[in-house]
C-alpha cells in the first residue's frame, strides 16, 4: 500500500500515523537523546580498549594498593552503563512516554471508531 492509498476498511493507516507530526516529534526526541549518548559511550569504550592495548604501562599505574588505573577505568565502564540507563529511563519517562501515550490513545480511538 502506498502513502497515497487510503487505509483499508476498518483499518488504521499506519503510514499516515508514522508521517504525522506527533510521531515525527517522538522519533526526533528519541534520536536527539540516543545518538549523542551512543557516540559518547562508544568513544569512551574504544578509548578504554585502545588504552588497554597500547598504553599498558599507564593502565598498570597503581592508584591504591593493587588497584590500578586500568581496573578503575574498567569499573567505570559499568558505572557509565548504569548511569546512561538511568538517564535514558528518566528522559523517556519525562519526554517520550507522554507523547507515545497520546499517539497510542489516538490509535485506540481510531480502532474503536472503525
C-alpha positions as CSV (number, residue, x, y, z in Angstrom):
1,X,0.0,0.0,0.0
2,X,1.5,3.4,-1.0
3,X,1.1,6.5,1.1
4,X,-1.5,7.9,-1.4
5,X,-3.9,5.0,-0.8
6,X,-6.5,5.2,1.9
7,X,-6.4,2.8,4.9
8,X,-8.2,-0.5,4.4
9,X,-11.8,-0.5,5.5
10,X,-11.9,-0.8,9.3
11,X,-8.1,-0.5,9.5
12,X,-5.7,2.2,10.6
13,X,-3.4,3.9,8.2
14,X,-0.1,3.3,10.0
15,X,1.9,5.0,7.3
16,X,-0.1,8.2,7.9
17,X,0.5,7.8,11.7
18,X,4.2,7.4,11.0
19,X,4.2,10.5,9.0
20,X,2.2,12.5,11.5
21,X,3.7,15.4,13.4
22,X,3.4,13.7,16.9
23,X,5.2,10.5,15.7
24,X,7.8,12.6,13.9
25,X,8.4,14.5,17.1
26,X,8.6,11.3,19.1
27,X,11.3,10.0,16.7
28,X,13.2,13.3,16.9
29,X,13.2,13.2,20.7
30,X,14.4,9.6,20.7
31,X,17.2,10.3,18.3
32,X,18.3,13.6,20.0
33,X,19.0,11.6,23.2
34,X,20.2,8.3,21.9
35,X,22.5,9.3,19.1
36,X,24.8,11.7,21.0
37,X,24.9,9.4,24.1
38,X,25.7,6.4,21.9
39,X,28.6,8.2,20.2
40,X,29.9,9.4,23.5
41,X,29.8,6.0,25.1
42,X,31.4,4.3,22.1
43,X,34.2,6.8,22.1
44,X,34.7,6.2,25.9
45,X,34.6,2.4,25.3
46,X,37.1,2.4,22.4
47,X,39.4,4.8,24.3
48,X,39.4,2.2,27.1
49,X,40.1,-0.6,24.7
50,X,42.9,1.3,22.9
51,X,44.5,2.3,26.2
52,X,44.4,-1.3,27.4
53,X,46.1,-2.4,24.1
54,X,48.6,0.4,23.6
55,X,49.2,2.1,27.0
56,X,49.9,-0.9,29.2
57,X,52.2,1.0,31.5
58,X,49.7,3.7,32.0
59,X,46.9,1.2,32.7
60,X,49.1,-0.6,35.2
61,X,49.8,2.5,37.2
62,X,49.0,1.8,40.8
63,X,46.4,4.0,42.4
64,X,45.9,2.4,45.8
65,X,47.4,-1.0,46.8
66,X,46.6,-3.5,44.0
67,X,44.1,-1.1,42.4
68,X,45.4,0.4,39.2
69,X,44.2,2.8,36.5
70,X,43.0,0.0,34.2
71,X,40.8,-1.5,36.9
72,X,39.3,1.8,37.7
73,X,38.6,2.6,34.1
74,X,37.1,-0.9,33.6
75,X,34.8,-0.4,36.5
76,X,34.0,3.0,35.1
77,X,32.6,1.3,32.1
78,X,30.0,-0.5,34.2
79,X,29.2,2.7,36.2
80,X,28.8,4.6,32.9
81,X,26.4,1.9,31.5
82,X,24.2,2.1,34.6
83,X,24.3,5.9,34.5
84,X,23.3,6.0,30.9
85,X,20.4,3.5,31.5
86,X,19.1,5.6,34.4
87,X,19.4,8.8,32.4
88,X,17.5,7.2,29.5
89,X,14.7,5.9,31.7
90,X,14.3,9.4,33.2
91,X,14.3,11.1,29.8
92,X,11.9,8.6,28.4
93,X,9.5,9.0,31.3
94,X,9.5,12.8,31.1
95,X,9.8,13.5,27.3
96,X,8.8,10.4,25.3
97,X,6.2,8.5,27.3
98,X,3.6,11.3,27.4
99,X,3.8,11.7,23.6
100,X,3.7,8.0,22.9
101,X,0.7,7.7,25.2
102,X,-1.0,10.4,23.2
103,X,-0.3,8.6,20.0
104,X,-1.4,5.3,21.4
105,X,-4.7,6.7,22.7
106,X,-5.4,8.3,19.3
107,X,-4.8,5.0,17.6
108,X,-7.1,3.2,20.1
109,X,-9.9,5.8,19.4
110,X,-9.4,5.2,15.7
111,X,-9.6,1.4,16.2
112,X,-12.8,1.7,18.3
113,X,-14.3,4.1,15.8
114,X,-13.5,1.9,12.8
